[in-house]
Structures are given as C-alpha cells and as structure tokens.
Amino acid sequence: MSENKSSVRPNPGAILCVFLASVCFSTGGLFIKLIPWGPLGLNGARNLIGAALIGLYLAITKHRLVFSKPVFIGALSMIGVTTLFTISNKLTTAANAIVLQFTAPVFVILFMALLFHQKPKKEDILTCAAVFLGVVLFFIDGLRAGNLLGNFTAILSGICYAGVFMMNTGEKADAISSCFIGQLASGIIFTPLVFRETDFSAPVLIAVLLLGLVQVGGAYILFSHGIRRTPPVTASLITGLEPILNPLWVAIFYHEKITVLAIVGAVIVVGSIIAYNVWMARRK
C-alpha cells in the first residue's frame, strides 16, 4: 500500500487494529473445518456476509468505490484467494493451507521479474530458495498423508494472493474497493450452491455468520484501517501471527495434528518471509 512508508510513526490504535485483524484472519481454518458444507457454497456465503459488512463500512465512512482495471484485477485475485483457500482447508491441514498461502511474497518477486523485468536482488533469491525448501517439505509430508492436492491448491491460493498485493499497490488502485467487489462477486456466484447442503442447524449457521463477519468483513476493515498508520516492520511482524495462530486454533478446538515435517517447513517459510519483510522495510 502506497501509504505504508518507513516514516510512519507508531500509532497504538492502528497497531491494535492490525493485531486484531491478524487474529480475525487466523480463525478461518477453524471455522472452515467446523462447518460441514462444501467449500464453494461455504466460500460464497462467507463472502456475501463479509461484503455486506464492508458495504456498510463504506457507506458509514462515505468511501466511494473505485472502478478501474487494477481494482477489477485485484477483485479477481481476491475471488481466487478466498475460493482456493477454502478448498485447500477442506483437502489438507489448516497449517499446510495457511502457510503455503503465506508464500505470496515469493510469487510477487517472481512476477515482478517476469512481467516488469525487475531484476531480483540477492536477498530476493535467498528468500525464494528458503521458502522453496520449506514448500518441498510440505509436499513430501502431503505425499505421505494424501494431502498433495490440498497443498497444491494452497500454493495456487498464494499465487492469487500475490496478485492482490501487486494490483492493490499501483496507480488507480483501491484495496477496499477490490475487497468489496471481489467478495460481492464471489458471494453472488457461489452462495446458491448452499442450497445443496442439508445441515442448517443453529451451530452451523452461527459459525457461517461469524466466519463472514469476523474472518472476512471485520478483518479486512481492521487491516485496511490499521495498516495506514502502522510502521512496515511492526506490520510485518504482527501479520506473521496469522500462519501461527491459524493451525493453533484448529489443533486446540478441532484436534487436528501437525506432523513434525510440516512444522519444520512452516518455521522455514514463515521465518523467511517475516525476515525478508523486516529487512526490506528497514532498508526503505
């Protein structure tokens, strides 16, 4: 985001917003595991609820929607991220899904080199190599556990997430507009699939409502508000909580086990990305 510069002074309220956003984002794996719906219908429902909350936020703050090519490409990337992440959570462990999605910065580096001929620096190459090593460990683990398809879907989610980062930092881009349009479109397209489901009990409906309000709508509102006045290094460290808390909630409340190989891969991926973000932010 263009406003997130190294000269930003720490603001306790903004830092708290980023922290709460990371906590809200981290609940996605648990809610998706607990709701016995198919991934497409579930993703549509949560995005429709999230879009309604963001739409209310836009109306209250009188933030006008931006319609531009970068915004629409960002919206398409948002659809890909939320859809593929939900699918991967149904096919593999929550730890694998969130950590492999967390590889998005590596794909940003690759896309910038391939599409915009921006030559990668030494630290870019080292980060890509470290993350690749961590991903290999996940795929070895997935091959043994039968989670290979879920891991591959999570990687695709990371590629789409890279698109969100790239298309929401350029001229005529607007992050909250991309979020709203992408979530609304996803909700309209996929929510009708919910009528194929059979379990509409109160616990399931409450979980779907919380998923949409907390993990999608509320999280994006908090993040977009807090990131404007949070220093890059602080934001990088705080957002690194999501891939740590996500599988932790699932392990505690859903009793999903994490293999040793996946833990090693997660430490390598998350550690490399956080170190890279902190290094780049301090250089700027």
C-alpha atoms as one frame of an Amber mdcrd trajectory, in Angstrom:
protein
   0.000   0.000   0.000   1.381   3.346  -1.018   0.642   4.961   2.358   2.666
   2.417   4.306   6.077   4.134   4.416   9.011   3.786   6.741   8.358   7.333
   8.027   5.005   6.357   9.548   5.014   6.968  13.284   3.759   4.151  15.531
   0.121   4.618  16.486  -1.132   2.348  19.317  -4.697   2.287  17.964  -3.543
   1.421  14.430  -1.173  -1.286  15.695  -4.036  -2.761  17.723  -6.199  -2.810
  14.554  -3.530  -4.748  12.640  -3.142  -7.167  15.556  -6.908  -7.753  15.818
  -7.107  -8.180  12.034  -4.443 -10.900  12.164  -6.329 -12.675  14.957  -9.583
 -12.435  12.950  -7.898 -13.757   9.798  -6.446 -16.666  11.780  -9.902 -18.024
  12.699 -10.611 -19.030   9.079  -9.117 -22.519   9.296 -11.112 -23.428  12.412
 -14.475 -22.183  11.110 -13.983 -23.870   7.720 -13.153 -27.176   9.438 -16.187
 -26.945  11.748 -18.752 -26.137   9.035 -19.838 -29.338   7.191 -20.593 -27.584
   3.890 -18.877 -27.908   0.539 -16.062 -25.382   0.023 -17.652 -23.400  -2.836
 -21.010 -22.778  -1.177 -19.315 -22.013   2.138 -16.937 -19.561   0.483 -19.836
 -17.841  -1.271 -21.815 -17.452   1.949 -18.907 -16.077   3.970 -18.007 -13.607
   1.220 -21.586 -12.413   0.842 -21.755 -11.712   4.580 -18.325 -10.078   4.502
 -19.310  -7.899   1.525 -22.430  -6.737   3.368 -20.324  -5.634   6.359 -17.726
  -3.902   4.168 -20.521  -2.231   2.186 -21.931  -0.870   5.454 -18.445   0.368
   6.396 -18.074   2.113   3.024 -21.445   3.791   3.464 -20.676   4.992   7.009
 -17.224   6.323   6.087 -18.543   7.709   2.762 -15.729   5.958   0.913 -16.552
   5.996  -2.787 -15.956   2.809  -4.747 -13.179   2.971  -7.310 -13.759   1.288
 -10.680 -10.528   0.755 -12.571  -8.544  -2.007 -14.224  -6.238  -2.541 -11.205
  -9.275  -2.688  -8.901 -11.023  -5.318 -11.022  -7.867  -7.424 -11.386  -7.409
  -7.175  -7.626 -11.038  -8.272  -7.195 -10.446 -11.317  -9.422  -7.374 -12.153
  -7.357  -9.479 -11.813  -4.204 -12.016 -14.297  -5.593  -9.191 -16.724  -6.328
  -7.636 -16.320  -2.871 -10.806 -16.908  -0.862 -12.066 -19.760  -3.062  -8.800
 -21.695  -3.256  -8.054 -21.167   0.447 -11.441 -22.628   1.409 -10.922 -25.618
  -0.903  -7.407 -26.270   0.412  -8.644 -26.206   4.027 -11.069 -28.995   3.160
  -8.359 -31.080   1.456  -5.339 -30.618   3.724  -4.482 -29.480   7.240  -5.115
 -25.894   8.302  -1.377 -25.468   8.920  -0.490 -26.510   5.373  -3.220 -24.323
   3.848  -2.294 -21.078   5.608   1.499 -21.449   5.489   1.535 -22.339   1.793
  -0.726 -19.352   1.091   1.783 -17.277   3.051   4.301 -17.847   0.204   2.611
 -14.995  -1.730   5.567 -12.536  -1.392   7.786 -15.006  -3.224   5.383 -15.022
  -6.188   5.345 -11.210  -6.088   9.134 -11.280  -6.541   8.827 -13.767  -9.425
   6.018 -11.853 -11.152   7.874  -8.558 -10.869  10.899 -10.177 -12.530   8.926
 -11.893 -15.306   6.310  -9.239 -16.084   8.086  -5.986 -15.237  11.711  -7.077
 -15.746  12.621  -6.021 -12.213  15.844  -7.891 -11.537  15.683  -9.761  -8.197
  18.263  -8.823  -5.581  20.399 -11.256  -3.633  18.043 -11.200  -0.654  15.105
 -11.911  -3.008  16.832 -15.002  -4.381  17.837 -16.236  -0.915  14.269 -15.790
   0.363  12.834 -17.672  -2.634  15.308 -20.510  -2.101  14.486 -20.787   1.616
  10.731 -20.724   1.009  11.085 -23.300  -1.772  12.874 -25.609   0.679  10.030
 -25.207   3.177   7.413 -25.875   0.483   9.237 -29.050  -0.585   8.926 -30.350
   2.976   5.180 -29.669   2.893   4.783 -31.589  -0.348   6.803 -34.532   0.958
   4.529 -34.543   4.003   1.445 -34.198   1.792   2.526 -37.109  -0.385   2.767
 -39.332   2.672  -0.516 -38.139   4.182  -2.535 -37.980   0.937  -2.815 -34.176
   1.119  -0.985 -33.457  -2.132  -3.998 -31.919  -3.922  -4.801 -29.711  -0.930
  -1.199 -28.493  -0.735  -1.166 -27.702  -4.453  -4.445 -25.762  -4.100  -2.926
 -23.770  -1.223   0.032 -22.840  -3.449  -2.413 -21.593  -6.105  -4.075 -19.529
  -3.370  -0.681 -17.988  -2.622  -0.273 -17.087  -6.306  -3.648 -15.311  -6.285
  -2.701 -13.573  -3.045   0.378 -12.256  -4.829  -1.967 -10.770  -7.421  -3.852
  -8.968  -4.657  -0.619  -7.448  -3.326   0.540  -6.360  -6.777  -2.703  -4.940
  -8.103  -3.588  -3.005  -4.950  -0.355  -1.018  -4.802  -0.422   0.642  -8.229
  -1.935   3.820  -9.606  -5.766   3.984  -9.651  -5.890   1.029  -7.233  -8.018
   0.905  -4.091  -7.670  -2.062  -1.743 -11.036  -1.800  -0.004 -12.841  -1.460
  -3.358 -11.141  -4.623  -4.632 -12.095  -6.448  -1.430 -15.731  -5.378  -1.647
 -16.173  -6.112  -5.374 -14.337  -9.444  -5.152 -16.270 -10.636  -2.117 -19.615
  -9.487  -3.510 -18.978 -11.241  -6.835 -17.844 -14.420  -5.079 -20.945 -14.311
  -2.872 -23.319 -13.903  -5.806 -21.638 -16.669  -7.839 -21.196 -19.350  -5.179
 -23.845 -18.770  -2.486 -26.624 -20.548  -4.477 -24.614 -23.778  -4.008 -25.507
 -23.599  -0.296 -28.999 -24.861  -1.135 -27.447 -28.248  -1.926 -26.461 -28.615
   1.719 -28.554 -30.466   4.294 -27.233 -29.220   7.647 -28.716 -25.831   8.532
 -28.649 -26.285  12.289 -28.159 -23.276  14.559 -24.459 -24.031  15.371 -23.620
 -24.294  11.664 -25.425 -21.067  10.733 -23.813 -19.196  13.647 -20.384 -20.448
  12.537 -21.046 -19.276   8.949 -22.182 -15.869  10.226 -19.074 -15.489  12.395
 -16.861 -16.600   9.501 -18.287 -13.863   7.292 -18.410 -11.102   9.920 -15.159
 -11.814  11.765 -12.750 -13.605   9.429 -13.709 -11.788   6.212 -15.523  -8.470
   6.683 -14.251  -7.380  10.089 -10.680  -8.498   9.430 -10.350  -6.566   6.167
 -11.863  -3.419   7.678  -9.490  -3.529  10.660  -6.494  -4.247   8.460  -7.207
  -1.522   5.891  -7.667   0.996   8.722  -4.646  -0.012  10.787  -2.060  -0.533
   8.038  -2.145   3.163   7.082  -0.585   4.240  10.390   1.492   1.194  11.317
   5.245   1.099  10.544   6.194  -1.593   7.966   8.422  -3.579  10.345   5.719
  -3.681  13.011   3.053  -4.661  10.476   5.263  -7.420   9.036   5.835  -8.946
  12.461   2.190  -8.708  13.512   0.776 -10.230  10.300   3.181 -13.117  10.796
   0.936 -14.191  13.678  -1.757 -15.444  11.292   0.032 -18.596   9.996   0.986
 -19.387  13.597  -2.414 -18.840  15.238  -4.473 -20.437  12.433  -3.283 -24.050
  12.951  -3.101 -23.454  16.714  -6.859 -22.765  16.949  -7.555 -25.851  14.814
  -5.272 -28.018  16.949  -6.948 -26.833  20.170 -10.624 -26.902  19.152 -10.630
 -29.397  16.242  -7.810 -31.677  17.478  -6.041 -31.679  14.122  -2.467 -32.919
  14.441   0.523 -31.266  12.772   3.382 -33.525  11.635   6.995 -32.778  12.510
   7.894 -32.329   8.829   5.096 -29.771   8.385   6.271 -27.878  11.486   9.825
 -27.681  10.114   8.504 -26.478   6.753   6.282 -23.895   8.466   9.178 -22.488
  10.504  11.290 -22.127   7.343   8.525 -20.487   5.273   7.148 -18.139   7.936
  10.578 -17.250   9.303  11.958 -16.488   5.833   9.007 -14.275   4.820   8.987
 -12.314   8.092  12.766 -11.824   7.985  12.538 -10.652   4.370   9.721  -8.177
   5.117  11.560  -6.736   8.119  14.813  -6.435   6.172  13.154  -4.688   3.209
  11.145  -2.344   5.443  14.261  -1.260   7.369  16.187  -0.670   4.132  13.434
   1.696   2.951
